Amino acid sequence: VQLQASGGGSVQAGGSLRLSCAASGWTFRNSYMAWFRQAPGKEREFVASVTWNGGKVYYADFVKGRFTISRDNVENTMYLQMNSLKPDDTAVYYCARYFIPGTVIDLRGAVNEYDYWGQGTLVTVSS
């Protein structure tokens, strides 16, 4: 199982970035997926998640209306479109696979429920 996150970078406040998470090594379409982030000195926190078929998405309150999670089960890739970025969004962003395969449809935001993680991609937002 491999998850490869990419797309991070440095932007000014108000800017946009699109993160990608390329998955391989298992049947991607079977899995609930999520993005988390970890800012310096803080714990890793849930950002957004998407059900196996993209039918339901969930967001942390602090990104609602600004970020959009999506997935492409043909390309085995998950995305996070981030708009209206704020300095508080500065963090390393991680993609992760939920540890139980199948048709999970509710919000799963606990770090310890994810078994595989990408290496992280750094997002820096300056004011």
N, C-alpha and C positions, 0 to 999 in steps of 0.2 A: 504494500500500500504506500502510495506516495502522493503528497499534496505539495504543489509548488505555487506559492503566492508571488505575485508580481504587480507592478503598477504604482508603487509608492513613489514619493518624491517630495519636493519642497514647493509649496505654493503660498501665495498671499491670502489673507483672510478674504472670504467671498469667492475664492476660486473653486475649481472642481478637479477631481481625480477619479479614475476608474480602476479599481483593483480587480485582478483576475486570480483564480485559483484553479490550476490545472490538476486534474485527478487521474490517477492510474493505479492499476494493480488489483482492482476489484470492480464489481458492477455498480458504477456510480449512481445509476438511476434508482438503485434500491435504498439509497441512504438519504436521510435527513441531514442537512448541512447548515453550518453557521459561520459567522464572522465574530471574532472577539478582538479586543484591543487591550494593550497594556501600556500605560504611560509611565514615565520614570518615577520610581518610588511608590507606585500604586499597584493594586492587584489587577489581575486580568479580569476584564468585564465583558459581558455579552453585548453585542452590537445589533445583530440581526440574524434571522434564521429563515430557512425555506424548506418546505416539505418536499418529499421525493419527486413529485411531478411539477413543482412550482405553483401548485394550486393555492397554497396558503403561505403567507409571509408574516414575520413578526419583527418588531423593532423595539429597541430600547427607547424610552421616552426622549432621551437627549438627542436622538437622530431622526425622530419622526418628522416627515415632511421635507427632510434634506437628503437622506440616503435611500437608495433603492437596491434591494437584493434581487438577484435573478439567477437562473441556471439554464444551461443548455445540455440536455442529456444525450445529445448526439455528439457534441464536441467534448463531453465530460469536463465541463468547465462551469465554475460558479463565478458570479461577478458581484461587485459592490460599487455602484455609482454614488459618488459622494459630491454633493453640491453645497454651496453656501458654507464652505468650510470655515471653522473658527479655530483660533489658537488652542482652545481646549480639546480639539480633535487630534492634536499632536500625540502620536503613540505608534507603537509597532502593532500592525494589524495581522491577525492570524486567521486562517481558515481551518475548519475542523470538521471531522466526521462524527456524527452521533453514533454511540457504541452499539446500538441495537438496530439491525436492518429491518426494513419493513415500512408499513404505511403509518408512520407517526404523523399525527395531524395537529397536535397542540404545541404550545410554546415549550421549548426545552432550552433553558438558558444557563444551566449549571455547568461550570467548567469540568467537573469530575464525571460528567456523563458523555464526554467526548474522548474517543480513544486514539485518534490519529490527528496530528496537527501539521500544518505547513510550517516553514521555517520563519515566517513573518516578513512583512515588508514595512519599511519605515515611512510614515507620513508626518511631515513637518509643516505646520501652518504658522506663518509669521503675521504679526499685526501691522 
